[in-house]
Amino acid sequence: MSQELANALTQRLENKDIIEVMQTLTSIYINTAVFTTSFGIEDQVITHFIFDNNFSIKVATLDTGRLFKETYKTYSKTLEQYKKPIYCYFPQSSAVQNMVTEKGPFSFYDSVENRKECCQIRKIEPLKRLLKGSKLWITGIRADQSENRTSMQLFMWDNNNQIMKYNPLINWSLDDCFDFVKKNNIPYNVLHDKGFVSIGCEPCTRAIQPGEDFRAGRWWWEDTSKKECGLHG
């Protein structure tokens, strides 16, 4: 039933612009919509739509404790420009302490299992707390970011989190995002100018070379075609 609702929302709203869609959604999901930002170029576009139009959508972020200093600077500049709160969620300190004590600060390089454990502690568990009580989750997913995202649509039912997911930039290109950011003078992470297209934790992210896959800069030491942390499946 929930996926049927997602399909119905997609059919109803897919030809509307983002502002119209958000206006509709805030009347359906009253005070229960949340947008999660990692301060990448896509997320800065969506943050602008929300803050510039004063939509009643909670904007929140996950601070894993391993982010780039450039990401924190983007966070700060965004607060300065829009003067609106961005709610910050941290991992449980005891879980981080136990993992690092047992396996060291770079255990994620040793195996896929260890990397997924780190993502679970630093991202997935805080996300569960962040989404609690919300009924609509807005994300910066774009279809051309990775192979497994090409089948995603404007609205999707997230069964893992039991929440409706709205992907407003699903059909945008990376160039579309850059053009919008520059046209609207939106602060963005300067790492994007240095070959970083997908920016996560500092130890797990690198710039990509021309011709490399979009996700090649994430967990580059792993020999797998599906490089996800689990936030989006």
HELIX and SHEET records of a PDB file:
HELIX    1   1 SER A    2  LEU A   13  1                                  12    
HELIX    2   2 ILE A   18  ILE A   28  1                                  11    
HELIX    3   3 ILE A   41  ASP A   52  1                                  12    
HELIX    4   4 LYS A   69  TYR A   82  1                                  14    
HELIX    5   5 SER A   93  LYS A  103  1                                  11    
HELIX    6   6 SER A  107  TYR A  109  5                                   3    
HELIX    7   7 VAL A  112  CYS A  119  1                                   8    
HELIX    8   8 GLN A  120  ILE A  124  3                                   5    
HELIX    9   9 GLU A  125  LEU A  131  1                                   7    
HELIX   10  10 ALA A  143  GLN A  145  5                                   3    
HELIX   11  11 GLU A  147  ARG A  149  5                                   3    
HELIX   12  12 LEU A  174  LYS A  183  1                                  10    
HELIX   13  13 VAL A  190  LYS A  194  5                                   5    
HELIX   14  14 GLU A  202  CYS A  204  5                                   3    
HELIX   15  15 PHE A  214  GLY A  217  5                                   4    
SHEET    1   A 6 TYR A  87  TYR A  89  0                                        
SHEET    2   A 6 LYS A  58  LEU A  62  1                                        
SHEET    3   A 6 ALA A  33  THR A  36  1                                        
SHEET    4   A 6 LEU A 136  ILE A 138  1                                        
SHEET    5   A 6 ILE A 163  TYR A 166  1                                        
SHEET    6   A 6 PHE A 155  ASP A 158 -1                                        
END                                                                             
